[in-house]
Every structure is written in structure tokens, then in C-alpha cells.
């Protein structure tokens, strides 16, 4: 009986030990699996956003670039019409606007009608031209008859000379009448109205004419303003400290809220010869290409004067920079949702682009949108 009891105790002890070993092995295995699937350890200042985090879509990145160009001055600038391709159209006759053919914002071709003007001057010019043509025909025929009669010794030379003088006077009057009609242009065939036409291809920038309005040939306000907006003028104010850097042909990089995310290149065509006595600035004018017509006159923005260096510079958008105490940091994207806070040394910052002396390499991706959000997340880390 004692022997059986001892065997039973030993069997239960072996069973308990086996169960304990199995549990321990299972726990060890789970620990290894968990360790293998865990993300790499977080470094100091690193922010990790889960793929389902609502903050992730708010993060935008840009690639670190290298360039030999750098911004050496920042100028306040405004877009203006290219006056070399702008025409302010006045009426050469006095009269009343009968109808309009062009609305503001419309593109018109050279020679296209802009308005019809009922004008006594146009009617008088057309009448004078018709009379001059009729008189020219008559005097030419009279001269031909006189010369024929003189050749047959029917009339004296004096009468031929008089016919020649009359024909010359009428011919001169006909030339004057034709030139006047050419200056005024074509008249409407049905009503005899003066047709005001576009002198150039362009966009109707402004229109002061209205149907029924009286117009004068000596008016000071144009009826229409036409301009080709394929090229515009960039007008900037340069303080005297930047005059030594400005010259004809210099490159300006223009940015504006009216065209977010875009930079327009403009070449300087004129630098003023004197400073404004009040603002102590001078006018700088540049030509800017506007192929898609995204820019409009009177749009304001910032023009950066670009110079080329012998050495290359690492540049990033200014909005990527975050101030942290006495240092400047950026957040570098290591992978989607994982961002490393890194201190950088800034050489130059014009408010749009920053030149980085140390801390970044070309090709790395830095956070430009949402960097403040990541900075707040990094400060909350233990």
C-alpha cells in the first residue's frame, strides 16, 4: 500500500513539472514572436504616427535639393501690364455709341470691331471722299478732252494748262479725302456708322464705353484698354542697399498667393536712375512670361534676386524650419509615418527658401507641411 502511494505521488509530480515546462516554453515562444514583430526602437526626438492616425494626411514633405543659385535680396513686387503691348483706344470721331462688340475680359484679334459710333464726322468724311472721287473723274475726263482738242489745234494752250491745273487740284483733294477715310477706317455700309476696331491682338482689360454714351475725339479717358497678357511687367521697389546687385538681365524669382506653389522667373529690363525721395527706393522692371494667363495685373508678391555661386548649396523651403530653443530643427522623413527631428545650421533664409550649411543631404525628404504639429508631438515624448 505504501509502495502504491509513493508511485502515485511521483507520477503527479512529473505531470506538474511537465505542465510547468510547457507553460514556460510557450511564454518564451510568445516573447520571441513579439520581439521579432516589434518596430525598431525609437530614437530621441523621433515621432512615429500610426498609419490610421488622422494627423498623417496633414503631413507634407519635399525633397532636399542642391543648387548653385542663391537669393541675395528680397523685394516687394507687383505685376503690371506690359506697356509695350498695351493700347488705350480712343475714338477719332465725335458721336454717340450705337452698339458694343467686345466685353471686358474678351480676347480680340487685331482689326476686330469694338464698337459702332454714329458720327456726323464719319458721314462728312465719306461724303467728302465720294465728292472728291467724282470730281477727279470729271476733271480727268476734261483734261483728256482738252489735250485732244489742243492736239487738233481747236483750243489754245492756255485752256489745256487750266484743265491740267484743275485736275491737279482735284487730285490733291481726292488724296486728302482718301487719307482721311483711311485714318478713320471702315464705315458701316448700312448706317454709315464709324466702326472702332482693335489695333492689336489682346484682352479687353477695361472698357469705359457704354451703348448710348456720347464720345468726343478730344476725350482723355480711353474707351477700351487692350493688352497682350502673354508677357507682363514685374515692378519691384529696390532699396539703395540692393542697387549694387541689380542690373539688366538679372534673374528674379517671383512668388505670390495668387498662384500658390508656383515660382515665376523674370529678367530685369530696367533699373531706375534715381531714388524716390520719400521711400528711398528705385523702380526695377522685369519681364515675366505668363503663358497660361494665371497672373493678372495688380497682383502683389515677393521677388527674390537670384545670384549664381561657384559652390553648390543645399536648399529647402523655409516653412520646413522649426525653432527649438536656441537651435533650428527640421523633421526628416525616414519612412511613411516615421520622422526624425534633426538640428540644422542655416546660412541664409529669405522667407521662401533656406540655405542649409550642415545637417541635411541632397535627396533626403523633409517635412514642409505639418512640421509644427510634429514638433509638438516630439516635445510630448518621454
C-alpha positions in Angstrom: 0.0 0.0 0.0 2.8 2.4 0.9 4.6 1.5 -2.4 1.5 2.3 -4.4 1.1 5.7 -2.6 4.7 6.6 -3.4 4.3 5.8 -7.1 1.2 8.0 -7.3 2.9 10.9 -5.7 5.8 10.6 -8.1 3.5 10.4 -11.1 1.6 13.6 -10.1 4.9 15.4 -9.5 6.1 14.5 -13.0 2.9 15.7 -14.5 3.1 19.1 -12.7 6.7 19.5 -13.8 5.8 18.8 -17.4 3.0 21.3 -17.4 5.3 23.9 -15.9 7.9 23.3 -18.6 5.2 23.5 -21.3 3.9 26.9 -20.0 7.4 28.3 -19.7 8.3 27.2 -23.3 5.1 28.7 -24.6 5.7 32.0 -22.8 9.3 32.1 -24.1 8.0 31.5 -27.7 5.4 34.3 -27.4 8.1 36.6 -26.2 10.3 35.8 -29.2 7.5 36.4 -31.6 6.5 39.7 -30.0 10.1 40.8 -30.0 10.5 39.9 -33.7 7.4 41.8 -34.8 8.1 45.0 -32.7 9.1 48.2 -34.5 12.7 49.4 -34.2 13.5 51.3 -31.0 12.5 55.0 -31.1 15.4 57.4 -31.1 15.5 60.7 -29.2 13.1 63.3 -30.8 11.7 60.8 -33.3 7.9 60.9 -34.0 6.0 57.9 -35.2 2.5 58.2 -36.5 0.3 55.2 -36.9 -1.0 54.5 -40.5 -4.5 55.2 -39.2 -3.6 58.4 -37.4 -5.8 61.4 -38.6 -2.6 63.6 -38.3 -0.8 61.7 -41.1 -2.7 63.3 -44.0 -1.7 66.7 -42.6 2.0 66.0 -43.2 3.6 67.2 -46.4 7.2 66.6 -47.5 9.6 68.0 -50.0 13.0 66.8 -51.3 16.2 68.5 -50.3 17.8 70.0 -53.4 21.2 71.3 -54.3 21.6 74.4 -56.4 24.3 77.0 -57.3 21.7 79.7 -57.2 21.0 81.7 -54.0 18.8 84.5 -53.1 20.7 87.7 -52.3 17.8 90.2 -51.9 14.1 90.2 -51.4 11.9 92.9 -53.0 8.3 93.8 -52.7 6.8 93.5 -56.2 3.6 93.9 -58.2 2.5 92.6 -61.6 1.6 95.2 -64.2 0.6 95.3 -67.8 3.3 95.2 -70.4 3.1 98.7 -71.8 5.0 97.7 -74.9 2.0 95.6 -75.8 -0.8 97.7 -74.3 -3.1 100.1 -76.3 -5.6 102.5 -74.9 -8.2 103.1 -77.6 -9.9 106.5 -78.1 -12.5 107.5 -80.7 -11.1 109.6 -83.5 -14.6 111.0 -84.1 -17.3 112.7 -82.1 -20.6 111.0 -81.9 -22.7 108.5 -79.9 -22.0 104.8 -79.2 -24.7 102.8 -81.1 -23.6 99.3 -80.1 -20.7 97.4 -78.4 -19.0 94.3 -79.8 -16.4 93.4 -77.0 -16.9 92.8 -73.3 -14.2 93.2 -70.6 -12.1 90.0 -70.4 -12.7 89.1 -74.0 -9.8 88.2 -76.3 -10.0 90.2 -79.6 -7.9 89.9 -82.8 -6.3 92.9 -84.5 -9.0 94.6 -86.7 -11.9 93.1 -84.8 -14.8 95.6 -84.2 -15.1 97.0 -80.7 -18.0 99.4 -81.1 -20.1 101.3 -83.7 -20.4 105.0 -83.3 -23.0 107.2 -85.0 -21.0 110.2 -86.1 -21.6 113.2 -88.3 -17.8 113.4 -88.8 -17.8 110.0 -90.4 -20.7 110.8 -92.7 -19.0 114.1 -93.7 -15.7 112.3 -94.4 -17.5 109.7 -96.5 -19.3 112.4 -98.4 -16.1 114.4 -99.0 -14.4 111.3 -100.3 -17.3 110.5 -102.7 -17.3 114.1 -104.0 -13.6 114.1 -104.4 -13.7 110.9 -106.4 -16.5 112.2 -108.7 -14.6 115.5 -109.2 -11.4 113.6 -110.0 -13.2 111.5 -112.7 -14.8 114.7 -114.2 -11.6 116.7 -114.3 -9.6 113.8 -115.6 -12.0 113.4 -118.5 -12.0 117.2 -119.1 -8.2 117.2 -119.2 -8.2 114.3 -121.7 -10.6 116.2 -124.0 -8.7 119.4 -123.7 -5.4 117.7 -124.7 -7.2 116.1 -127.6 -8.6 119.4 -128.8 -5.3 121.1 -128.4 -3.6 118.4 -130.5 -6.1 119.1 -133.3 -5.5 122.8 -132.8 -9.1 123.5 -131.8 -8.2 125.3 -128.5 -5.3 127.3 -127.2 -2.6 126.1 -124.9 -3.9 128.3 -122.1 -7.1 126.2 -121.9 -5.1 123.0 -121.7 -2.9 124.4 -118.9 -6.0 125.5 -117.0 -7.5 122.0 -117.4 -4.3 120.5 -116.0 -4.3 122.8 -113.0 -7.9 122.0 -112.3 -7.1 118.2 -112.5 -4.1 118.6 -110.2 -6.2 120.4 -107.5 -9.0 117.9 -107.6 -6.4 115.0 -107.5 -4.9 116.6 -104.3 -8.3 116.9 -102.7 -9.1 113.3 -103.6 -5.9 112.1 -101.9 -6.7 114.1 -98.8 -10.2 112.6 -98.7 -8.8 109.1 -99.1 -6.3 109.6 -96.3 -9.0 110.9 -94.0 -11.1 107.9 -94.7 -8.1 105.6 -94.1 -7.4 107.3 -90.8 -11.0 106.8 -89.7 -11.3 103.3 -91.0 -14.2 101.4 -92.5 -17.8 102.8 -92.2 -20.8 100.6 -91.7 -22.3 100.0 -95.1 -26.0 100.2 -94.0 -26.0 103.1 -91.5 -22.7 104.9 -92.2 -21.6 104.5 -88.6 -17.9 104.6 -87.7 -16.6 101.2 -86.7 -14.0 101.4 -83.9 -11.6 98.4 -84.3 -9.0 96.7 -82.2 -5.4 97.9 -83.2 -3.7 94.8 -81.7 -4.4 91.2 -80.6 -5.1 91.2 -76.9 -7.5 91.0 -74.0 -10.0 93.8 -73.2 -8.6 94.9 -69.8 -11.0 97.8 -69.3 -14.0 99.4 -71.1 -15.5 102.7 -70.3 -17.8 102.9 -73.3 -21.5 102.1 -73.0 -24.2 102.0 -75.6 -25.8 105.4 -75.9 -22.9 107.3 -74.4 -21.6 110.4 -76.2 -17.9 110.3 -77.2 -15.5 113.0 -78.3 -12.4 112.9 -80.4 -10.5 115.0 -77.8 -11.5 112.9 -74.8 -8.9 112.0 -72.2 -10.5 108.7 -71.0 -9.9 105.7 -73.3 -13.0 103.8 -74.4 -11.1 100.5 -74.3 -7.8 99.3 -72.9 -6.3 96.3 -74.8 -3.2 94.4 -73.7 -1.4 91.2 -74.6 -1.1 89.3 -71.3 1.3 86.6 -72.6 4.0 88.7 -71.1 3.7 91.1 -68.2 5.8 93.5 -66.3 7.1 92.8 -62.8 7.5 96.1 -61.0 9.6 96.0 -57.8 10.9 98.6 -55.3 14.6 98.2 -54.5 16.2 99.9 -51.6 19.6 101.5 -52.1 21.5 98.7 -50.3 20.5 96.3 -53.1 21.3 98.6 -56.1 24.8 97.2 -56.4 23.3 93.7 -57.1 20.8 94.8 -59.7 21.5 95.1 -63.4 19.8 94.5 -66.7 19.5 90.8 -67.3 19.5 89.8 -63.6 17.1 87.0 -62.6 14.2 87.5 -60.3 12.1 84.7 -58.8 8.5 85.9 -58.2 6.0 84.2 -55.9 2.5 85.3 -55.0 -0.5 84.0 -53.1 -2.5 84.4 -56.3 -0.6 81.4 -57.7 0.3 79.2 -54.7 3.1 76.7 -55.2 4.5 78.4 -58.3 7.6 80.4 -59.0 7.9 82.7 -62.0 11.2 83.6 -63.5 11.6 87.3 -64.6 14.5 89.0 -66.2 15.3 92.6 -65.2 14.9 95.0 -68.2 15.2 98.4 -66.4 16.7 99.8 -63.2 15.7 103.3 -62.2 18.3 106.1 -62.3 17.2 107.8 -59.1 15.6 107.1 -55.7 12.2 108.1 -54.7 12.7 110.9 -52.1 10.0 109.5 -49.8 10.5 105.8 -49.9 14.3 105.9 -50.7 13.7 103.1 -53.2 14.1 102.9 -57.0 11.9 101.2 -59.6 13.0 97.9 -61.0 11.2 96.5 -64.0 11.4 92.9 -65.3 9.6 90.9 -68.0 7.7 87.9 -66.9 6.2 85.2 -69.1 2.5 84.4 -68.4 1.7 81.6 -70.9 -1.3 80.2 -69.1 -2.6 83.7 -68.0 -2.5 82.6 -64.3 -1.1 86.0 -63.4 -3.1 89.2 -63.5 -2.2 92.9 -63.4 -2.0 94.4 -59.9 -1.2 91.1 -58.2 1.4 91.6 -55.5 4.0 89.2 -54.2 7.7 88.8 -53.4 10.6 88.9 -55.9 13.9 87.3 -54.9 17.0 88.4 -56.6 18.9 85.3 -57.6 22.7 85.1 -58.0 24.8 82.2 -59.1 27.7 80.9 -56.9 30.7 78.8 -57.7 29.8 76.4 -54.9 26.6 74.4 -54.6 24.1 74.9 -51.8 21.6 72.7 -50.0 18.2 74.4 -50.0 14.8 73.6 -48.5 11.6 75.5 -48.2 11.6 78.0 -45.3 8.4 76.5 -43.9 10.3 73.3 -43.1 12.3 75.1 -40.4 11.2 74.9 -36.7 12.8 76.9 -33.9 13.5 74.8 -30.8 15.1 76.8 -28.1 18.4 78.2 -29.4 18.6 75.7 -32.3 16.8 75.3 -35.7 15.5 71.8 -36.5 13.7 70.0 -39.3 11.9 66.7 -39.4 13.3 64.2 -41.9 11.0 61.5 -43.2 12.7 58.1 -42.6 9.6 56.2 -43.9 5.9 56.8 -44.1 4.7 57.9 -40.7 8.2 57.9 -39.1 10.0 61.3 -38.8 13.4 62.2 -37.3 14.0 65.5 -35.6 17.3 66.9 -36.7 19.2 70.1 -35.9 20.5 72.1 -38.9 22.6 75.2 -39.5 21.0 77.8 -41.7 23.3 80.0 -43.8 20.6 82.2 -45.4 16.8 82.4 -45.3 14.8 84.9 -47.5 11.4 83.8 -46.2 10.8 81.4 -49.1 13.9 79.3 -49.4 16.5 78.5 -46.8 20.2 77.6 -47.5 21.4 74.8 -45.2 25.1 74.7 -44.3 25.0 71.5 -42.2 22.5 68.8 -41.2 21.0 67.7 -44.4 22.0 65.9 -47.6 20.6 66.2 -51.1 17.8 63.7 -51.8 16.5 63.5 -48.2 12.9 64.4 -47.6 11.9 67.0 -45.1 8.5 67.8 -43.7 7.3 71.2 -45.0 3.6 71.0 -44.1 2.8 69.9 -40.5 6.3 70.5 -39.1 4.8 72.4 -36.2 2.5 69.5 -35.4 5.4 67.1 -35.3 7.4 69.5 -33.1 4.6 69.4 -30.6 4.4 65.6 -30.8 8.2 65.4 -30.2 8.1 67.6 -27.1 5.5 65.3 -25.5 7.7 62.3 -25.8 9.2 60.9 -22.6 
